[in-house]
Amino acid sequence: MSTYSISGKIIDVVNKKIFKGKITIDKGIIIEIVEDETAPEQYILPGLIDSHVHIESSMLIPSEFARLAVVHGTTATVSDPHEIANVLGSTGVRFMIENSKKTPFKIFFGAPSCVPATPFETSGAVFNEAETEELLKSNDIFYLSEMMNFPGVLFDDVSVKNKLDLARKYNKPVDGHAPGVTGESAEKYANAGITTDHECFDLDEALEKARFGIKIQIREGSAAKNFDALCEIIRLMPDSVMLCSDDKHADDLVKGHINLLIKKAISMDFDVMDVIRSCTYTPAKHYNLPVGLLQKGDVADFIVVDNLSNFRVISTFINGEKVAENGKCLLPSVHELKPNIFEAVEISTEDIKVKATSDKLQIVEAIEGQLITRNIVQEPLTIDGFAISDLKRDLLKLVVLNRYQKEQTPAIGFIKGFGFKKGAIASTVAHDSHNIIAVGTTDEEITRAINLIIESKGGISLVNANEEYVLPLPVAGLMSTDDGYRVAEMYEMLNTKTISLGTSMLAPYMTLSFMALLVIPELKLSDKGLFDGNTFSFTKLFI
């Protein structure tokens, strides 16, 4: 790699200053930075870091995620391989690590702390303390991934405590996950060694946790969007803030990444340095990441943008190598194997019939842009004693089917918020255990949507009258090995088709994927039944 120089307005996030200067790079290392008043008006700043993301939720393998992300100035991610670990265990984590090494993009993985997230669902793997330690002592693992079992922290669960102790033993930070936890409970959570949280509902909760020493990760993903609710903390406690996406579908990743949050924050008159440090300096220091921060002797990880208003990324460099320019990725695709576990067999409409046993039906109410749900109770619509979808009241049948064992009985629930007037959709992207989840207007269409997924051994599907569509996800039922832009195009088509079913949701598949996420209240559905996230126990469909 030859020696070269680049000039512009340099954003020095370490010393908190902006100056016109020239940077000289040799063999991927910054060897000199000098002030230069003749430098052009373009800005040079460290590469952007997504401080918390599940790459699997993009439906792309790491090397393809990288190809889409670098275009937007992202050069690194702090990535929790929790999703694939729930399907394939350590084999899945190793797959992610090895694939990530085939791209210069820097992906820093954590050791999943909760596989499965709860004992109330069927997963493809179980991580005990020995497996957690095996990962934590690896140089490829940078932290203990989000401790979803926050009740286990608060009630001194021995297994949880042992995992937290292992993180301390190997001097690696612990990510948090404690939605709505405040007061003495939040303080205990922080004192247990939890260092981050990306699940805050409102500013007061975020400020309180930050005062206890927890870094607040402001999340803006495809489904959960918390920037507007939490952004004021950037002004009030800037050193306690990091930006993240958490879950980003491929079609949204094509449109933008952390760069969009920077642009939005700057347009709202937040301090430029505070904003940029939140997705460069702060995550790099918090997780002890070997990334460049535009200092002499650093690896040359940086981006060039036109100005701080448009924040258009002109070019992206990793280790001194240009990996994107003017909206085009310069990285090649990587061909990969397709590890998976999938045992489910086709079902019939008889398998998802549910007899009404009372006139009080507990219903999951999905909320646009949120992972939390509400528990509402209404009278079911019945035919011949069986509860069915009620399109007039937007009460649709919700189904979760165990994918890991043959001939399992589907779990049935009802959900409000999707607004479908016709058709059904299904997916194996269903946090956290990634069983098959489906929602629809008729039993026949729900069954067909599920069976399309079973035939493909993982993916997302849509059925509407005579129409059938499926996007296969052969890697653990979560990811495609296809070109990321083609996957994004196919997913966008499916999303558009889904919206034509009558929903007002912006990301119906992403929202559906969280309806089996038991660690987020209030009411969810696992493959074992309806689950109350407030009491952390199963509950009855009819009460």
C-alpha positions in Angstrom: 0.0 0.0 0.0 1.5 3.3 -1.1 2.0 6.5 0.9 -0.7 9.1 0.2 -2.2 12.2 1.8 -5.7 13.6 2.2 -6.7 17.1 3.2 -9.8 18.7 4.6 -11.4 19.9 7.8 -10.3 17.3 10.3 -12.6 16.4 13.1 -10.4 15.4 16.0 -12.7 13.6 18.4 -9.9 12.9 20.9 -8.9 16.5 21.5 -12.4 17.9 20.7 -11.3 20.3 17.9 -11.9 20.9 14.2 -9.1 22.3 12.0 -8.0 22.4 8.4 -5.2 20.0 7.9 -3.5 17.2 5.9 -3.3 13.6 6.9 -0.5 11.3 5.5 -1.0 7.6 5.5 1.7 4.9 4.9 0.9 1.2 4.8 -2.5 1.8 6.4 -1.1 3.8 9.3 -1.4 7.6 9.9 2.2 8.8 10.0 1.6 12.6 10.1 -1.2 15.1 10.7 -0.4 18.8 10.1 -2.5 21.9 9.9 -3.0 23.3 6.4 -5.1 26.4 5.9 -5.3 25.6 2.1 -7.2 22.4 2.7 -10.5 22.0 0.9 -13.8 22.4 2.7 -14.6 18.7 2.9 -14.6 17.1 6.4 -12.5 14.1 7.5 -13.6 12.2 10.6 -13.1 8.7 12.1 -15.1 5.9 10.6 -18.5 5.5 12.2 -19.2 2.7 14.8 -22.6 1.1 15.3 -22.4 0.4 19.1 -25.0 -2.4 19.2 -26.4 -4.4 16.3 -27.5 -7.9 15.5 -26.2 -8.3 12.0 -28.4 -11.4 11.5 -31.4 -9.1 11.5 -30.3 -7.5 8.3 -30.8 -11.0 6.7 -27.2 -10.6 5.4 -24.1 -12.5 6.4 -21.4 -10.2 8.0 -19.4 -9.7 4.8 -22.6 -8.6 2.9 -23.7 -6.4 5.8 -20.3 -4.7 5.5 -20.7 -4.0 1.8 -23.9 -2.1 2.4 -22.7 -0.3 5.6 -19.4 1.1 4.3 -21.2 3.2 1.7 -22.7 5.2 4.6 -19.4 5.7 6.4 -19.7 2.8 8.9 -16.3 1.1 9.4 -17.1 -1.0 12.5 -19.9 -2.5 14.5 -20.2 -3.9 18.0 -22.2 -7.0 17.1 -24.1 -9.4 19.3 -24.4 -12.8 17.6 -27.2 -13.7 19.9 -29.6 -14.6 17.1 -27.5 -17.2 15.3 -26.3 -18.5 18.7 -29.9 -19.3 19.6 -30.1 -21.5 16.4 -26.6 -23.0 16.1 -24.8 -22.3 19.3 -21.0 -21.8 19.3 -21.0 -23.1 15.7 -23.0 -20.1 14.6 -20.9 -17.6 16.5 -17.7 -19.1 14.9 -19.4 -18.8 11.5 -20.0 -15.1 12.1 -16.4 -14.5 13.2 -14.8 -16.4 10.4 -17.0 -14.7 7.7 -16.3 -11.3 9.2 -12.5 -11.9 8.8 -13.0 -12.1 5.0 -13.7 -8.4 4.8 -11.7 -5.4 6.1 -14.8 -4.1 7.8 -14.3 -4.4 11.6 -16.9 -6.4 13.4 -16.4 -6.8 17.1 -18.4 -9.7 18.5 -19.7 -10.4 22.0 -20.3 -13.7 23.8 -24.1 -14.2 24.0 -25.2 -14.2 27.6 -28.7 -15.6 27.3 -29.1 -18.5 24.9 -31.9 -19.1 25.1 -33.1 -15.8 26.4 -35.6 -17.6 28.6 -36.5 -21.2 29.5 -40.0 -20.5 28.2 -39.2 -21.2 24.5 -37.5 -23.8 22.3 -34.2 -22.8 20.9 -31.6 -24.7 18.8 -28.9 -24.4 21.5 -28.2 -23.7 25.1 -25.2 -21.8 26.3 -23.9 -22.8 29.8 -21.2 -21.1 31.7 -18.5 -23.2 30.3 -19.4 -22.2 26.7 -19.7 -18.6 27.7 -16.2 -18.7 29.3 -14.7 -20.4 26.2 -15.9 -17.5 24.1 -15.0 -14.8 26.6 -11.3 -15.8 26.8 -11.0 -15.6 23.0 -9.3 -12.6 21.5 -12.2 -12.5 18.9 -14.7 -11.7 21.6 -14.8 -8.1 23.0 -17.6 -8.2 25.6 -20.4 -10.1 27.2 -23.5 -9.5 25.1 -26.7 -8.0 26.4 -27.9 -9.5 29.6 -31.5 -9.9 28.6 -32.3 -11.8 31.8 -32.6 -8.7 33.9 -34.8 -10.4 36.4 -32.0 -12.9 36.9 -29.7 -9.9 37.7 -32.2 -8.3 40.1 -33.0 -11.6 41.9 -29.4 -12.9 42.1 -29.7 -15.9 39.8 -26.6 -18.0 40.3 -26.0 -18.7 36.6 -26.4 -15.0 35.7 -24.0 -14.0 38.5 -21.4 -16.5 37.3 -21.5 -15.1 33.8 -21.1 -11.6 35.0 -18.2 -12.8 37.1 -16.6 -14.4 34.0 -16.8 -11.0 32.2 -15.0 -9.4 35.1 -12.4 -12.2 35.1 -11.5 -11.5 31.4 -11.9 -7.7 31.8 -14.6 -7.4 29.3 -17.6 -5.0 29.5 -21.2 -6.3 29.8 -24.0 -5.0 27.7 -27.4 -4.5 29.3 -31.0 -4.9 28.4 -33.4 -3.7 31.0 -36.5 -2.0 29.5 -38.4 0.1 32.1 -36.1 -0.8 35.0 -35.6 2.2 37.2 -35.0 3.3 40.8 -33.3 0.9 43.1 -33.6 -1.9 40.6 -31.7 0.1 38.0 -29.0 0.9 40.5 -28.6 -2.8 41.4 -28.5 -3.6 37.7 -25.6 -1.1 37.2 -23.8 -2.3 40.4 -23.9 -5.9 39.0 -21.5 -4.7 36.3 -23.9 -3.8 33.5 -22.3 -1.0 31.4 -24.8 -0.2 28.7 -28.5 -0.2 27.9 -30.3 0.2 24.5 -33.8 -0.4 25.8 -34.7 2.9 27.6 -38.3 4.0 27.1 -38.0 7.6 27.9 -35.5 10.4 28.8 -36.0 10.1 32.6 -35.1 6.4 32.5 -32.1 7.1 30.4 -30.8 9.9 32.6 -31.2 7.9 35.7 -29.3 4.9 34.3 -26.6 7.2 33.0 -26.2 8.6 36.5 -25.6 5.1 37.7 -22.7 4.8 35.2 -24.5 3.0 32.4 -23.8 4.2 28.8 -27.1 4.9 27.0 -27.3 3.5 23.5 -29.8 5.5 21.5 -31.4 3.1 19.1 -32.9 3.8 15.7 -33.6 0.5 13.9 -36.1 -0.7 11.4 -38.8 -1.3 14.1 -37.7 0.2 17.4 -37.0 3.9 17.1 -36.0 5.7 20.3 -34.0 8.7 19.0 -36.8 11.3 19.4 -37.6 10.1 22.9 -34.0 10.0 24.1 -31.9 12.4 22.0 -31.9 15.2 24.6 -29.4 13.2 26.7 -26.8 14.0 24.0 -27.0 17.6 25.3 -27.3 16.8 29.0 -24.8 13.9 29.4 -22.9 13.6 26.1 -20.2 11.4 27.4 -22.8 8.8 28.4 -24.2 8.4 24.9 -23.6 6.0 22.0 -25.6 5.6 18.8 -26.8 2.2 17.5 -29.3 0.5 15.2 -29.8 -2.8 17.1 -31.8 -4.3 14.2 -31.6 -3.0 10.7 -33.3 -4.8 7.7 -31.4 -4.9 4.4 -33.7 -2.4 2.6 -33.2 0.2 5.3 -29.5 -0.4 5.4 -29.3 0.4 1.7 -30.8 3.8 2.5 -28.5 4.7 5.4 -27.0 3.7 8.7 -25.5 5.7 11.7 -24.9 8.6 9.2 -28.6 9.3 9.2 -28.7 9.7 13.0 -25.7 12.1 12.8 -27.4 14.2 10.2 -30.6 14.3 12.2 -28.9 15.2 15.4 -26.9 18.0 13.8 -30.1 19.4 12.2 -31.5 19.6 15.7 -28.6 21.8 16.9 -26.9 19.2 19.0 -23.2 19.9 19.4 -21.4 18.5 16.4 -18.5 17.1 18.5 -20.8 15.5 21.0 -22.8 13.8 18.2 -19.8 12.5 16.4 -18.0 11.3 19.5 -21.1 9.2 20.4 -20.5 7.0 17.4 -16.7 7.1 17.2 -14.7 7.9 20.4 -17.1 6.7 23.0 -17.8 3.2 21.7 -14.1 2.8 20.8 -13.0 3.5 24.3 -15.9 1.8 26.1 -15.3 -1.5 24.3 -11.5 -1.1 23.9 -11.8 -1.5 20.1 -8.7 -1.6 17.9 -10.0 1.1 15.5 -8.5 4.4 14.3 -9.6 7.7 15.7 -7.6 10.0 13.4 -4.5 10.3 15.6 -0.9 9.9 14.6 0.1 6.2 14.8 -3.6 5.1 14.4 -4.8 2.7 11.7 -6.4 4.8 9.0 -10.1 4.2 9.6 -11.8 7.4 8.4 -14.5 8.9 6.2 -14.8 12.0 4.1 -18.1 13.9 4.0 -19.1 16.9 2.0 -20.3 19.1 4.8 -22.0 18.7 8.2 -25.4 19.7 6.9 -25.8 17.2 4.1 -23.4 14.8 5.7 -23.0 13.0 2.3 -20.3 10.4 2.6 -17.9 10.9 -0.3 -15.5 8.0 0.6 -14.8 5.5 3.3 -11.4 4.1 4.3 -10.5 1.1 6.5 -6.9 0.4 7.4 -6.0 3.0 4.8 -7.8 1.1 2.0 -10.7 2.9 0.2 -13.7 0.6 0.5 -16.5 2.9 -0.7 -16.7 6.0 -3.0 -19.6 8.2 -4.0 -22.3 5.7 -2.9 -20.6 2.6 -4.4 -19.1 -0.2 -2.4 -15.6 -1.3 -3.5 -15.6 -4.6 -1.6 -16.3 -8.0 -3.3 -19.0 -10.4 -2.2 -17.8 -13.5 -0.3 -19.3 -17.0 -1.1 -20.2 -19.0 2.0 -21.6 -22.3 3.3 -25.1 -22.4 4.7 -25.2 -23.8 8.2 -28.7 -24.4 9.5 -31.0 -26.5 11.8 -34.5 -27.0 10.6 -36.8 -30.0 11.5 -40.4 -28.6 11.3 -42.8 -30.4 9.0 -45.8 -29.0 7.2 -49.0 -28.3 9.0 -52.7 -28.1 8.1 -55.4 -25.7 8.9 -56.7 -28.1 11.5 -53.5 -27.6 13.5 -54.1 -23.9 14.1 -57.8 -24.0 15.1 -58.5 -22.8 18.6 -61.7 -23.5 20.6 -63.1 -20.5 22.4 -63.4 -21.4 26.1 -64.7 -18.0 27.3 -65.8 -14.6 26.1 -62.5 -12.9 27.4 -59.6 -13.2 25.0 -56.2 -11.9 25.9 -54.7 -10.1 22.9 -51.3 -8.9 22.0 -51.4 -5.3 20.9 -48.4 -4.4 18.7 -47.2 -0.8 18.8 -45.6 0.8 15.8 -41.9 1.6 16.3 -41.8 -0.2 19.7 -40.7 -3.7 20.9 -43.1 -3.5 23.9 -46.7 -4.6 23.5 -49.9 -4.1 25.4 -52.2 -6.8 26.9 -55.8 -6.1 26.0 -58.9 -8.2 26.6 -61.8 -8.4 24.2 -64.5 -10.8 23.2 -63.4 -13.2 20.4 -65.1 -13.6 17.1 -66.2 -17.2 16.8 -67.6 -19.6 14.2 -68.8 -23.0 15.4 -67.2 -22.4 18.7 -63.7 -21.7 17.3 -62.0 -18.3 17.6 -61.0 -16.7 14.2 -59.5 -13.5 13.0 -61.8 -10.5 13.2 -60.8 -8.1 10.4 -63.3 -5.4 11.5 -61.6 -5.0 14.9 -58.1 -5.9 13.6 -57.8 -9.0 15.8 -55.7 -11.4 13.7 -54.6 -14.9 14.5 -50.9 -15.2 15.6 -49.1 -18.5 15.3 -45.7 -19.7 16.5 -44.4 -23.1 15.5 -41.3 -24.9 16.9 -38.8 -25.3 14.0 -36.3 -27.5 15.9 -38.5 -30.6 16.4 -40.8 -32.5 14.1 -44.6 -32.5 14.4 -45.0 -29.9 17.1 -48.3 -28.4 18.0 -48.4 -24.7 17.0 -49.0 -22.1 19.7 -51.9 -19.8 19.0 -52.6 -16.2 20.0 -54.3 -13.1 18.7 -52.8 -9.8 17.9 -54.1 -6.2 17.2 -52.1 -3.6 15.3 -51.2 -5.2 12.0 -54.4 -4.1 10.3 -54.4 -6.7 7.5 -57.6 -6.9 5.5 -56.3 -10.0 3.5 -53.5 -12.4 3.4 -50.8 -13.6 5.8 -47.1 -13.4 6.4 -44.6 -15.7 8.1 -40.9 -15.6 9.1 -38.1 -17.5 10.9 -36.6 -14.2 11.9 -38.4 -14.3 15.3 -36.5 -13.1 18.3 -35.0 -14.7 20.2 -35.3 -18.4 19.4 -36.3 -18.0 15.8 -39.1 -20.4 15.5 -41.6 -19.8 12.8 -44.0 -16.9 13.5 -47.0 -16.0 11.3 -49.9 -13.6 11.4 -52.9 -13.5 9.0 -56.5 -13.1 8.2 -57.5 -16.7 7.4 -56.3 -20.1 8.7 -55.7 -21.3 5.1 -53.4 -18.4 4.2 -51.5 -18.6 7.6 -50.9 -22.3 7.0 -49.7 -21.7 3.4 -47.3 -18.9 4.6 -45.9 -21.2 7.3 -45.5 -24.1 4.9 -43.6 -22.0 2.4 -41.1 -21.3 5.2 -40.9 -25.0 6.0 -40.3 -25.8 2.4 -37.4 -23.3 2.2 -36.1 -24.3 5.6 -36.2 -20.7 6.7 -37.0 -17.3 5.3 -39.8 -14.8 5.1 -43.0 -15.4 3.1 -46.3 -13.8 2.0 -49.5 -15.3 0.9 -52.5 -13.4 -0.6 -55.2 -15.3 -2.4 -53.4 -17.0 -5.3 -50.1 -15.1 -4.7 -47.2 -16.7 -2.9 -43.8 -15.2 -2.3 -40.8 -16.4 -0.2 -37.3 -15.0 0.4 -35.1 -18.0 1.5 -32.7 -17.4 4.4 -30.6 -20.6 4.3 -28.0 -19.5 6.9 -29.7 -20.5 10.2 -33.1 -19.4 8.8 -31.8 -15.9 9.4 -29.5 -14.8 6.6 -29.0 -15.1 2.9 -25.6 -15.5 1.2 -26.9 -13.6 -1.9 -25.7 -10.2 -2.9 -26.9 -7.7 -0.2 -28.5 -5.3 -2.7 -30.5 -8.1 -4.3 -31.7 -9.3 -0.8 -32.7 -5.7 0.0 -34.6 -5.4 -3.3 -36.5 -8.7 -2.6 -37.2 -7.7 0.9 -38.5 -4.3 -0.1 -40.8 -5.9 -2.6 -42.2 -8.3 0.1 -42.6 -5.4 2.5 -44.5 -3.4 -0.2 -46.7 -6.4 -0.8 -47.3 -6.7 2.9 -48.3 -3.1 3.2 -50.8 -3.7 0.4 -52.5 -6.2 2.7 -53.8 -3.2 4.6 -51.2 -2.5 7.3 -50.1 1.0 8.3 -46.9 -0.4 9.8 -43.7 0.8 8.2 -41.8 -2.5 8.9 -44.4 -5.3 9.5 -41.9 -8.2 9.2 -39.6 -6.5 11.7 -42.4 -5.8 14.1 -43.6 -9.4 13.7 -40.2 -10.7 14.6 -40.5 -9.2 18.1 -43.9 -10.6 18.9 -42.1 -13.8 20.3 -39.5 -11.7 22.2 -40.5 -12.8 25.7 -38.0 -10.5 27.6 -39.9 -7.4 26.4 -43.2 -6.9 28.1 -46.2 -6.9 28.0 -47.7 -9.9 26.2 -45.9 -12.1 23.7 -46.3 -15.6 22.2 -43.6 -18.4 22.3 -43.8 -21.8 20.7 -44.9 -23.0 24.1 -47.8 -20.6 24.6 -48.9 -17.1 25.5 -46.4 -15.3 27.8 -46.9 -12.5 30.3 -43.8 -10.3 30.3 -44.8 -8.5 33.5 -45.1 -11.7 35.6 -42.5 -13.6 33.5 -44.8 -16.6 33.3 -47.2 -18.2 30.9 -50.8 -17.1 30.8 -54.0 -18.4 29.3 -55.4 -17.3 26.0 -58.9 -17.2 27.4 -59.5 -16.0 30.9 
